[in-house]
Every structure is written in structure tokens, then in C-alpha cells.
Amino acid sequence: MSAGENLVAGTAAQIFADLADPQSVNRGSDGAWKAPLWQALAGAGLTLGWVPQAQGGAGGDLADGFEVIGVAGRFAAAVPLVETLLAGWLLARAEISSPDGAMTVAPMHPGDRLTLNPDGTLRLAILRSARTMGPRHRLSWSKPGPAAWQRVAVSRATPSML
């Protein structure tokens, strides 16, 4: 483990200890502790750790992100940190800037598939509500609904997806 990874994990641990300790979480049945925790994580660059600095992220490597995920797991904090890290990474790979706030990644319709290929790339097969973004990307989206959710799915397109 490098000194940088220790610094990242130490920063995450301090934030979680300060804002997501079990007493605070159990006392706050309304989930009011989540917003300050999320703001602190985002302010420290931990929510977009896998997004390059040129795209507004922290520019960390995968190991840094997994260190943060390990800390979050020890606190069992119910915030979408892993989902946001992954969504930011996917958007960065497609050269799309990440929006502010929490994000998630999921197939959007029955039959959609998100697959991790043996070479480490992701393949997203979208059956409807899709459009091609140039020759190399495919995007699927839905408009914000009553819960203000916005779903975006992006991948490098393969010939079978176009």
C-alpha cells in the first residue's frame, strides 16, 4: 500500500468517523446525516475519485477508490458511493463530464445487459430508448421523474450494438 493510498483511506475514514458514526446514524432516523456526509465526501473528491482531473474528478486510480469503498463498507453507510464512483468512471471513459451529486448504473429496461468483458471493458446492450453518439458511443436516457432520478447509460459501442 502506497503513502497516497493511506492518505486517501485516512481521509475517508476521518470523514466517515466524523459524520457517519453509528450513534449519529442510529439517532437520525430521518437520514439527515446523509447530506453532510455526502457533501464532505464530494468536497474531498472521493465521490469522483475515478474521474480524471481534466473532467472534474480527483484523478485517483482504481486502488484509491477501492480503499475508499473499504472504509465505507466498514461504516455500512447507506450512501451511493460505490455507484457514483462507477458511474463517474463509465462517463469518464466515454469522455462525458459527470454531473454533480449521486449517480448510479443499472440496466434500464428488461433485456438490457451490462457485462464486464474478460479484457476489463464494459459492454452495455440497450434494446430501446437508445441513440448512437457518433461512431463509438451509445447513450440511453430517461427524463427525471417524480423522484428526480435521471438515468444515463454510456458505453463504447461495438458493431453489434449499433
N, CA and C atoms as a LAMMPS dump frame, in Angstrom:
ITEM: TIMESTEP
0
ITEM: NUMBER OF ATOMS
486
ITEM: BOX BOUNDS ff ff ff
-5.0000000000000000e+02 5.0000000000000000e+02
-5.0000000000000000e+02 5.0000000000000000e+02
-5.0000000000000000e+02 5.0000000000000000e+02
ITEM: ATOMS id mol type element x y z
1 1 1 N 0.846 -1.168 0
2 1 2 C 0 0 0
3 1 3 C 0.892 1.231 0
4 2 1 N 0.646 2.154 -0.923
5 2 2 C 1.473 3.35 -1.026
6 2 3 C 1.025 4.407 -0.036
7 3 1 N 1.854 5.41 0.145
8 3 2 C 1.518 6.517 1.049
9 3 3 C 0.275 7.244 0.564
10 4 1 N 0.096 7.37 -0.761
11 4 2 C -1.086 8.024 -1.315
12 4 3 C -2.36 7.284 -0.975
13 5 1 N -2.31 5.963 -1.063
14 5 2 C -3.488 5.171 -0.725
15 5 3 C -3.814 5.313 0.75
16 6 1 N -2.791 5.366 1.612
17 6 2 C -3.037 5.561 3.034
18 6 3 C -3.674 6.914 3.29
19 7 1 N -3.243 7.95 2.573
20 7 2 C -3.801 9.275 2.723
21 7 3 C -5.275 9.303 2.309
22 8 1 N -5.579 8.68 1.181
23 8 2 C -6.959 8.636 0.696
24 8 3 C -7.835 7.868 1.685
25 9 1 N -7.38 6.699 2.107
26 9 2 C -8.157 5.899 3.066
27 9 3 C -8.286 6.633 4.394
28 10 1 N -7.227 7.297 4.823
29 10 2 C -7.276 8.046 6.076
30 10 3 C -8.258 9.203 6.01
31 11 1 N -8.284 9.895 4.881
32 11 2 C -9.246 10.982 4.696
33 11 3 C -10.666 10.444 4.74
34 12 1 N -10.916 9.361 4.017
35 12 2 C -12.252 8.754 4.021
36 12 3 C -12.637 8.298 5.422
37 13 1 N -11.712 7.653 6.121
38 13 2 C -12.01 7.162 7.473
39 13 3 C -12.365 8.309 8.412
40 14 1 N -11.642 9.42 8.302
41 14 2 C -11.935 10.562 9.166
42 14 3 C -13.313 11.145 8.866
43 15 1 N -13.644 11.259 7.594
44 15 2 C -14.963 11.784 7.215
45 15 3 C -16.065 10.871 7.727
46 16 1 N -15.924 9.574 7.516
47 16 2 C -16.948 8.642 7.992
48 16 3 C -17.03 8.638 9.507
49 17 1 N -15.897 8.696 10.185
50 17 2 C -15.909 8.713 11.657
51 17 3 C -16.606 9.961 12.183
52 18 1 N -16.38 11.088 11.526
53 18 2 C -16.986 12.344 11.972
54 18 3 C -18.467 12.434 11.667
55 19 1 N -18.89 11.889 10.517
56 19 2 C -20.253 12.151 10.052
57 19 3 C -21.146 10.917 9.908
58 20 1 N -20.594 9.727 10.057
59 20 2 C -21.414 8.518 9.906
60 20 3 C -21.123 7.511 11.008
61 21 1 N -20.789 8.029 12.191
62 21 2 C -20.568 7.096 13.293
63 21 3 C -21.904 6.442 13.657
64 22 1 N -21.888 5.235 14.177
65 22 2 C -23.13 4.51 14.448
66 22 3 C -24.113 5.28 15.338
67 23 1 N -23.62 6.034 16.3
68 23 2 C -24.522 6.788 17.178
69 23 3 C -25.293 7.837 16.386
70 24 1 N -24.607 8.576 15.524
71 24 2 C -25.275 9.598 14.717
72 24 3 C -26.282 8.976 13.757
73 25 1 N -25.895 7.894 13.133
74 25 2 C -26.783 7.229 12.182
75 25 3 C -28.021 6.696 12.895
76 26 1 N -27.847 6.047 14.037
77 26 2 C -28.982 5.488 14.77
78 26 3 C -29.877 6.567 15.375
79 27 1 N -29.276 7.678 15.79
80 27 2 C -30.066 8.792 16.33
81 27 3 C -30.893 9.466 15.253
82 28 1 N -30.353 9.561 14.068
83 28 2 C -31.025 10.274 12.98
84 28 3 C -31.865 9.357 12.131
85 29 1 N -33.037 9.001 12.585
86 29 2 C -33.897 8.082 11.846
87 29 3 C -34.42 8.702 10.549
88 30 1 N -34.305 10.021 10.408
89 30 2 C -34.775 10.678 9.193
90 30 3 C -33.716 10.736 8.09
91 31 1 N -32.522 10.23 8.349
92 31 2 C -31.455 10.224 7.355
93 31 3 C -30.782 11.572 7.152
94 32 1 N -30.996 12.494 8.092
95 32 2 C -30.422 13.84 7.969
96 32 3 C -28.896 13.815 7.957
97 33 1 N -28.281 12.763 8.455
98 33 2 C -26.819 12.654 8.485
99 33 3 C -26.237 12.433 7.093
100 34 1 N -27.054 11.98 6.134
101 34 2 C -26.538 11.625 4.808
102 34 3 C -26.043 12.838 4.014
103 35 1 N -26.777 13.943 4.049
104 35 2 C -26.388 15.12 3.25
105 35 3 C -25.036 15.675 3.682
106 36 1 N -24.786 15.889 4.983
107 36 2 C -23.457 16.379 5.37
108 36 3 C -22.337 15.381 5.028
109 37 1 N -22.62 14.093 5.161
110 37 2 C -21.628 13.081 4.8
111 37 3 C -21.316 13.168 3.312
112 38 1 N -22.346 13.219 2.486
113 38 2 C -22.146 13.273 1.046
114 38 3 C -21.385 14.541 0.656
115 39 1 N -21.742 15.67 1.247
116 39 2 C -21.05 16.929 0.947
117 39 3 C -19.569 16.839 1.304
118 40 1 N -19.263 16.222 2.43
119 40 2 C -17.859 16.081 2.841
120 40 3 C -17.105 15.14 1.898
121 41 1 N -17.74 14.027 1.518
122 41 2 C -17.099 13.086 0.591
123 41 3 C -16.852 13.749 -0.763
124 42 1 N -17.858 14.471 -1.261
125 42 2 C -17.71 15.159 -2.541
126 42 3 C -16.666 16.268 -2.443
127 43 1 N -16.686 17.019 -1.355
128 43 2 C -15.727 18.095 -1.163
129 43 3 C -14.287 17.605 -1.121
130 44 1 N -14.096 16.4 -0.641
131 44 2 C -12.754 15.804 -0.584
132 44 3 C -12.377 15.115 -1.898
133 45 1 N -13.296 15.109 -2.862
134 45 2 C -13.022 14.478 -4.153
135 45 3 C -13.188 12.975 -4.158
136 46 1 N -13.785 12.429 -3.118
137 46 2 C -13.88 10.968 -3.011
138 46 3 C -15.014 10.379 -3.837
139 47 1 N -16.049 11.148 -4.148
140 47 2 C -17.169 10.611 -4.922
141 47 3 C -16.835 10.489 -6.408
142 48 1 N -15.89 11.292 -6.877
143 48 2 C -15.452 11.225 -8.274
144 48 3 C -13.979 10.852 -8.344
145 49 1 N -13.591 9.958 -7.47
146 49 2 C -12.192 9.548 -7.389
147 49 3 C -11.657 8.898 -8.641
148 50 1 N -12.52 8.242 -9.402
149 50 2 C -12.079 7.542 -10.609
150 50 3 C -12.231 8.396 -11.871
151 51 1 N -12.602 9.648 -11.712
152 51 2 C -12.756 10.556 -12.848
153 51 3 C -11.472 11.382 -12.969
154 52 1 N -10.895 11.48 -14.168
155 52 2 C -9.672 12.274 -14.333
156 52 3 C -9.877 13.734 -13.93
157 53 1 N -8.817 14.366 -13.494
158 53 2 C -8.894 15.774 -13.1
159 53 3 C -9.361 16.649 -14.25
160 54 1 N -8.96 16.327 -15.461
161 54 2 C -9.366 17.118 -16.627
162 54 3 C -10.875 17.112 -16.838
163 55 1 N -11.562 16.122 -16.259
164 55 2 C -13.016 16.027 -16.383
165 55 3 C -13.713 16.377 -15.069
166 56 1 N -13.004 17.023 -14.168
167 56 2 C -13.614 17.498 -12.93
168 56 3 C -13.535 16.538 -11.761
169 57 1 N -12.829 15.436 -11.911
170 57 2 C -12.718 14.467 -10.824
171 57 3 C -11.421 14.622 -10.055
172 58 1 N -11.179 13.663 -9.189
173 58 2 C -9.981 13.687 -8.355
174 58 3 C -8.771 13.076 -9.052
175 59 1 N -9.009 12.282 -10.098
176 59 2 C -7.894 11.686 -10.826
177 59 3 C -7.193 10.569 -10.095
178 60 1 N -7.885 9.94 -9.159
179 60 2 C -7.288 8.823 -8.432
180 60 3 C -7.268 7.566 -9.275
181 61 1 N -6.532 6.582 -8.801
182 61 2 C -6.536 5.316 -9.521
183 61 3 C -7.564 4.375 -8.887
184 62 1 N -7.755 3.242 -9.513
185 62 2 C -8.759 2.286 -9.027
186 62 3 C -8.471 1.848 -7.595
187 63 1 N -7.2 1.664 -7.272
188 63 2 C -6.844 1.228 -5.912
189 63 3 C -7.299 2.254 -4.873
190 64 1 N -7.146 3.547 -5.191
191 64 2 C -7.615 4.587 -4.27
192 64 3 C -9.114 4.448 -4.021
193 65 1 N -9.85 4.264 -5.101
194 65 2 C -11.3 4.119 -4.966
195 65 3 C -11.685 2.908 -4.144
196 66 1 N -10.983 1.799 -4.346
197 66 2 C -11.3 0.608 -3.563
198 66 3 C -10.934 0.785 -2.092
199 67 1 N -9.922 1.588 -1.815
200 67 2 C -9.61 1.926 -0.416
201 67 3 C -10.793 2.66 0.214
202 68 1 N -11.333 3.634 -0.504
203 68 2 C -12.479 4.41 -0.014
204 68 3 C -13.692 3.491 0.159
205 69 1 N -13.912 2.611 -0.804
206 69 2 C -15.029 1.666 -0.707
207 69 3 C -14.876 0.784 0.525
208 70 1 N -13.663 0.34 0.809
209 70 2 C -13.419 -0.474 2.004
210 70 3 C -13.771 0.265 3.28
211 71 1 N -13.391 1.531 3.347
212 71 2 C -13.726 2.35 4.521
213 71 3 C -15.235 2.503 4.629
214 72 1 N -15.894 2.827 3.522
215 72 2 C -17.35 2.988 3.531
216 72 3 C -18.037 1.703 3.986
217 73 1 N -17.519 0.574 3.548
218 73 2 C -18.088 -0.711 3.953
219 73 3 C -17.961 -0.96 5.441
220 74 1 N -16.851 -0.558 6.027
221 74 2 C -16.679 -0.744 7.475
222 74 3 C -17.684 0.082 8.268
223 75 1 N -18.114 1.214 7.714
224 75 2 C -19.106 2.04 8.393
225 75 3 C -20.528 1.683 7.991
226 76 1 N -20.691 0.858 6.971
227 76 2 C -22.005 0.431 6.481
228 76 3 C -22.94 1.613 6.272
229 77 1 N -22.385 2.695 5.736
230 77 2 C -23.167 3.898 5.499
231 77 3 C -23.995 3.748 4.223
232 78 1 N -25.265 4.018 4.322
233 78 2 C -26.181 3.855 3.194
234 78 3 C -26.171 5.096 2.303
235 79 1 N -25.046 5.295 1.621
236 79 2 C -24.929 6.355 0.624
237 79 3 C -24.409 5.716 -0.659
238 80 1 N -24.775 6.259 -1.824
239 80 2 C -24.42 5.612 -3.099
240 80 3 C -22.998 5.921 -3.568
241 81 1 N -22.04 5.69 -2.707
242 81 2 C -20.649 5.996 -3.04
243 81 3 C -20.107 5.079 -4.128
244 82 1 N -20.287 3.794 -3.986
245 82 2 C -19.775 2.84 -4.982
246 82 3 C -20.432 3.096 -6.339
247 83 1 N -21.745 3.311 -6.313
248 83 2 C -22.471 3.547 -7.551
249 83 3 C -21.978 4.813 -8.25
250 84 1 N -21.716 5.852 -7.463
251 84 2 C -21.26 7.115 -8.03
252 84 3 C -19.842 6.992 -8.572
253 85 1 N -18.98 6.281 -7.853
254 85 2 C -17.632 6.039 -8.37
255 85 3 C -17.693 5.327 -9.719
256 86 1 N -18.498 4.272 -9.802
257 86 2 C -18.612 3.503 -11.042
258 86 3 C -19.229 4.335 -12.159
259 87 1 N -20.305 5.055 -11.867
260 87 2 C -20.953 5.878 -12.892
261 87 3 C -20 6.954 -13.4
262 88 1 N -19.266 7.587 -12.496
263 88 2 C -18.295 8.597 -12.903
264 88 3 C -17.204 8.007 -13.792
265 89 1 N -16.753 6.82 -13.426
266 89 2 C -15.723 6.145 -14.217
267 89 3 C -16.245 5.825 -15.62
268 90 1 N -17.469 5.314 -15.702
269 90 2 C -18.054 4.991 -17.002
270 90 3 C -18.217 6.247 -17.855
271 91 1 N -18.729 7.309 -17.266
272 91 2 C -18.896 8.551 -18.012
273 91 3 C -17.538 9.091 -18.471
274 92 1 N -16.536 9.022 -17.611
275 92 2 C -15.197 9.486 -17.978
276 92 3 C -14.642 8.682 -19.148
277 93 1 N -14.868 7.373 -19.133
278 93 2 C -14.395 6.522 -20.229
279 93 3 C -15.051 6.909 -21.548
280 94 1 N -16.273 7.427 -21.472
281 94 2 C -16.982 7.87 -22.668
282 94 3 C -16.724 9.346 -22.961
283 95 1 N -15.812 9.949 -22.177
284 95 2 C -15.443 11.355 -22.329
285 95 3 C -16.638 12.283 -22.133
286 96 1 N -17.459 11.959 -21.122
287 96 2 C -18.61 12.771 -20.743
288 96 3 C -18.382 13.229 -19.311
289 97 1 N -18.569 14.505 -19.057
290 97 2 C -18.384 15.044 -17.711
291 97 3 C -19.464 14.515 -16.783
292 98 1 N -19.085 14.245 -15.547
293 98 2 C -20.039 13.771 -14.548
294 98 3 C -20.842 14.937 -14.003
295 99 1 N -22.139 14.731 -13.787
296 99 2 C -22.938 15.77 -13.144
297 99 3 C -22.634 15.809 -11.651
298 100 1 N -23.052 16.871 -10.994
299 100 2 C -22.92 16.94 -9.544
300 100 3 C -23.891 15.96 -8.908
301 101 1 N -23.561 15.487 -7.743
302 101 2 C -24.47 14.649 -6.98
303 101 3 C -24.27 13.165 -7.193
304 102 1 N -25.125 12.412 -6.547
305 102 2 C -25.057 10.954 -6.588
306 102 3 C -25.511 10.43 -7.942
307 103 1 N -24.906 9.331 -8.359
308 103 2 C -25.255 8.671 -9.617
309 103 3 C -25.342 7.174 -9.366
310 104 1 N -25.903 6.477 -10.322
311 104 2 C -25.925 5.028 -10.252
312 104 3 C -25.816 4.449 -11.65
313 105 1 N -25.627 3.161 -11.738
314 105 2 C -25.514 2.448 -13.003
315 105 3 C -26.401 1.224 -12.905
316 106 1 N -27.254 1.052 -13.908
317 106 2 C -28.126 -0.125 -13.917
318 106 3 C -28.721 -0.288 -15.303
319 107 1 N -29.001 -1.515 -15.704
320 107 2 C -29.793 -1.695 -16.922
321 107 3 C -31.14 -1.009 -16.722
322 108 1 N -31.636 -0.374 -17.776
323 108 2 C -32.842 0.436 -17.638
324 108 3 C -34.124 -0.279 -18.024
325 109 1 N -34.042 -1.291 -18.844
326 109 2 C -35.231 -1.97 -19.328
327 109 3 C -35.008 -3.479 -19.272
328 110 1 N -36.086 -4.25 -19.176
329 110 2 C -35.912 -5.703 -19.26
330 110 3 C -35.186 -6.046 -20.569
331 111 1 N -34.212 -6.877 -20.48
332 111 2 C -33.449 -7.269 -21.645
333 111 3 C -32.156 -6.497 -21.815
334 112 1 N -32.022 -5.314 -21.185
335 112 2 C -30.76 -4.584 -21.234
336 112 3 C -29.73 -5.365 -20.431
337 113 1 N -28.498 -5.324 -20.87
338 113 2 C -27.446 -6.066 -20.193
339 113 3 C -26.197 -5.211 -20.059
340 114 1 N -25.611 -5.21 -18.866
341 114 2 C -24.334 -4.575 -18.602
342 114 3 C -23.378 -5.704 -18.261
343 115 1 N -22.351 -5.887 -19.087
344 115 2 C -21.468 -7.041 -18.961
345 115 3 C -20.019 -6.594 -18.841
346 116 1 N -19.291 -7.165 -17.9
347 116 2 C -17.857 -6.944 -17.783
348 116 3 C -17.164 -7.992 -18.642
349 117 1 N -16.462 -7.527 -19.664
350 117 2 C -15.755 -8.425 -20.574
351 117 3 C -14.465 -8.921 -19.936
352 118 1 N -13.936 -10.048 -20.398
353 118 2 C -12.684 -10.581 -19.834
354 118 3 C -11.515 -9.606 -19.913
355 119 1 N -11.531 -8.703 -20.896
356 119 2 C -10.425 -7.747 -21.023
357 119 3 C -10.608 -6.512 -20.135
358 120 1 N -11.658 -6.497 -19.3
359 120 2 C -11.886 -5.388 -18.378
360 120 3 C -12.757 -4.285 -18.928
361 121 1 N -13.179 -4.376 -20.177
362 121 2 C -14.076 -3.374 -20.733
363 121 3 C -15.519 -3.748 -20.405
364 122 1 N -16.387 -2.743 -20.478
365 122 2 C -17.801 -2.986 -20.233
366 122 3 C -18.559 -2.951 -21.544
367 123 1 N -19.561 -3.791 -21.626
368 123 2 C -20.433 -3.795 -22.801
369 123 3 C -21.847 -3.567 -22.296
370 124 1 N -22.502 -2.574 -22.862
371 124 2 C -23.87 -2.265 -22.487
372 124 3 C -24.75 -2.503 -23.698
373 125 1 N -25.626 -3.458 -23.597
374 125 2 C -26.569 -3.745 -24.673
375 125 3 C -27.907 -3.129 -24.292
376 126 1 N -28.328 -2.149 -25.061
377 126 2 C -29.573 -1.432 -24.789
378 126 3 C -30.541 -1.767 -25.909
379 127 1 N -31.727 -2.221 -25.54
380 127 2 C -32.667 -2.675 -26.544
381 127 3 C -33.603 -1.586 -27.042
382 128 1 N -33.845 -0.524 -26.249
383 128 2 C -34.711 0.56 -26.704
384 128 3 C -34.314 1.863 -26.024
385 129 1 N -34.934 2.951 -26.406
386 129 2 C -34.628 4.296 -25.893
387 129 3 C -33.156 4.621 -26.07
388 130 1 N -32.586 4.186 -27.155
389 130 2 C -31.152 4.389 -27.345
390 130 3 C -30.895 5.214 -28.591
391 131 1 N -29.78 5.886 -28.571
392 131 2 C -29.329 6.593 -29.757
393 131 3 C -27.82 6.457 -29.829
394 132 1 N -27.294 6.596 -31
395 132 2 C -25.854 6.5 -31.182
396 132 3 C -25.243 7.875 -31.044
397 133 1 N -24.158 7.96 -30.302
398 133 2 C -23.415 9.206 -30.138
399 133 3 C -22.156 9.081 -30.966
400 134 1 N -22.223 9.421 -32.222
401 134 2 C -21.054 9.275 -33.073
402 134 3 C -20.78 7.806 -33.322
403 135 1 N -19.636 7.514 -33.905
404 135 2 C -19.358 6.132 -34.292
405 135 3 C -18.926 5.232 -33.137
406 136 1 N -18.65 5.796 -31.936
407 136 2 C -18.036 4.974 -30.903
408 136 3 C -18.827 4.888 -29.602
409 137 1 N -19.91 5.617 -29.455
410 137 2 C -20.632 5.612 -28.186
411 137 3 C -22.122 5.391 -28.419
412 138 1 N -22.757 4.891 -27.399
413 138 2 C -24.197 4.731 -27.435
414 138 3 C -24.729 5.243 -26.104
415 139 1 N -25.829 5.952 -26.127
416 139 2 C -26.361 6.578 -24.931
417 139 3 C -27.824 6.217 -24.782
418 140 1 N -28.224 5.927 -23.573
419 140 2 C -29.63 5.7 -23.275
420 140 3 C -29.983 6.564 -22.088
421 141 1 N -31.167 7.121 -22.081
422 141 2 C -31.517 8.037 -21.006
423 141 3 C -32.996 7.979 -20.714
424 142 1 N -33.38 8.505 -19.584
425 142 2 C -34.784 8.755 -19.276
426 142 3 C -34.852 10.098 -18.589
427 143 1 N -35.937 10.797 -18.778
428 143 2 C -36.088 12.12 -18.18
429 143 3 C -36.324 11.974 -16.691
430 144 1 N -35.964 13.008 -15.919
431 144 2 C -36.196 12.95 -14.472
432 144 3 C -37.68 12.714 -14.176
433 145 1 N -37.936 11.843 -13.23
434 145 2 C -39.303 11.536 -12.845
435 145 3 C -39.659 12.198 -11.533
436 146 1 N -40.707 11.718 -10.889
437 146 2 C -41.152 12.337 -9.647
438 146 3 C -40.075 12.323 -8.564
439 147 1 N -39.233 11.335 -8.572
440 147 2 C -38.178 11.253 -7.561
441 147 3 C -36.906 11.962 -8.035
442 148 1 N -37.011 12.693 -9.126
443 148 2 C -35.89 13.447 -9.691
444 148 3 C -34.717 12.547 -10.068
445 149 1 N -35.001 11.331 -10.49
446 149 2 C -33.951 10.424 -10.94
447 149 3 C -33.671 10.694 -12.399
448 150 1 N -32.449 10.656 -12.76
449 150 2 C -32.068 10.75 -14.158
450 150 3 C -31.106 9.605 -14.419
451 151 1 N -31.439 8.791 -15.381
452 151 2 C -30.607 7.631 -15.657
453 151 3 C -29.892 7.813 -16.985
454 152 1 N -28.608 7.638 -16.968
455 152 2 C -27.81 7.738 -18.187
456 152 3 C -26.92 6.51 -18.255
457 153 1 N -26.903 5.884 -19.387
458 153 2 C -26.056 4.711 -19.582
459 153 3 C -25.204 4.945 -20.814
460 154 1 N -23.91 4.814 -20.676
461 154 2 C -22.994 5.096 -21.77
462 154 3 C -21.989 3.961 -21.887
463 155 1 N -21.628 3.626 -23.091
464 155 2 C -20.553 2.664 -23.288
465 155 3 C -19.918 2.91 -24.632
466 156 1 N -18.739 2.376 -24.794
467 156 2 C -18.14 2.352 -26.125
468 156 3 C -18.968 1.354 -26.929
469 157 1 N -19.43 1.771 -28.079
470 157 2 C -20.278 0.912 -28.885
471 157 3 C -19.432 -0.094 -29.645
472 158 1 N -19.937 -1.29 -29.711
473 158 2 C -19.332 -2.316 -30.561
474 158 3 C -20.195 -2.428 -31.808
475 159 1 N -19.696 -2.985 -32.884
476 159 2 C -20.508 -3.096 -34.094
477 159 3 C -21.849 -3.783 -33.862
478 160 1 N -21.902 -4.74 -32.945
479 160 2 C -23.163 -5.441 -32.696
480 160 3 C -24.166 -4.573 -31.964
481 161 1 N -23.704 -3.483 -31.323
482 161 2 C -24.617 -2.61 -30.603
483 161 3 C -25.21 -1.54 -31.508
484 162 1 N -24.56 -1.224 -32.633
485 162 2 C -25.028 -0.129 -33.489
486 162 3 C -26.05 -0.588 -34.418
